[in-house]
């Protein structure tokens, strides 16, 4: 019985670590211009916020992923990445990285 409980706790901790690890520099670097929204979601998971609009056959949108320290924002045009931004907040300072 104890082994099953320990195994369950280990699995839960691995899942929690994997969820937080999605918003990493490594995953941010995997996102590049021309990727589809679906491809980005396969890397980062579901965004916490997403918006979009369509006009005259063009669609644009923005999706945002956040955790305690990291925010990743991706802009799309016709379902393709056009820009991305990552910001990290530290206790006393913050840094930003843009990629167009």
C-alpha atoms as one frame of an Amber mdcrd trajectory, in Angstrom:
protein
   0.000   0.000   0.000   2.826   2.362   0.888   4.567   1.717  -2.418   1.430
   2.678  -4.356   1.050   5.918  -2.427   4.724   6.846  -2.908   4.488   6.047
  -6.603   1.357   8.215  -6.927   3.036  11.129  -5.186   6.101  10.796  -7.425
   3.919  10.844 -10.557   2.037  13.908  -9.291   5.275  15.789  -8.587   6.619
  14.960 -12.048   3.422  16.230 -13.657   3.558  19.472 -11.697   7.201  19.999
 -12.618   6.449  19.355 -16.282   3.607  21.886 -16.304   5.789  24.657 -14.939
   8.649  23.754 -17.254   6.618  24.587 -20.359   7.305  28.308 -19.987  11.055
  27.980 -20.392  13.646  29.734 -22.530  14.124  26.449 -24.391  10.442  26.244
 -25.379  10.324  29.954 -26.213  13.239  29.411 -28.597  11.324  26.591 -30.346
   8.619  29.040 -31.461   9.410  30.687 -34.777   7.720  32.798 -37.436   5.276
  30.890 -39.604   4.315  28.288 -36.987   0.606  27.621 -36.597  -1.308  28.279
 -33.381  -1.717  24.521 -33.010   2.063  23.982 -33.150   2.632  26.674 -30.524
   0.007  25.113 -28.241   1.722  21.740 -28.591   4.858  23.354 -27.152   3.380
  25.683 -24.500  -0.019  24.144 -23.736  -3.247  26.121 -23.631  -2.861  29.889
 -23.155  -4.337  31.677 -20.162  -5.661  34.411 -22.448  -6.343  34.601 -26.171
  -8.011  37.157 -28.405  -8.488  37.669 -32.094 -10.277  39.533 -34.850 -11.044
  39.085 -38.543 -11.466  41.698 -41.241 -11.618  41.390 -45.022 -10.273  37.844
 -45.074  -7.426  38.503 -42.643  -7.350  37.263 -39.073  -5.079  38.364 -36.286
  -4.764  37.277 -32.718  -2.708  37.183 -29.583  -2.205  34.391 -27.058  -0.632
  34.730 -23.614   0.889  32.058 -21.378   1.779  32.898 -17.748   3.133  31.352
 -14.614   4.498  32.919 -11.429   7.609  34.386 -13.079   7.228  34.108 -16.852
   4.895  35.568 -19.471   5.034  34.557 -23.117   2.968  36.491 -25.666   2.627
  35.353 -29.273   0.983  37.362 -32.076  -0.584  35.596 -35.040  -1.619  36.719
 -38.505  -3.776  34.267 -40.476  -2.976  31.522 -37.923   0.805  31.978 -38.251
   3.290  33.383 -35.719   4.499  36.871 -36.622   6.078  37.986 -33.314   6.765
  36.600 -29.871   7.810  38.110 -26.550   8.980  36.621 -23.289   9.292  38.468
 -20.004  10.459  37.211 -16.656   9.886  38.921 -13.366  12.390  38.570 -10.583
  11.869  39.821  -7.057  13.636  43.135  -7.708  14.187  43.305 -11.465  12.689
  42.142 -14.717  14.042  41.303 -18.119  12.409  41.211 -21.532  13.276  39.502
 -24.750  11.649  40.327 -28.070  11.829  38.393 -31.301  10.267  39.542 -34.534
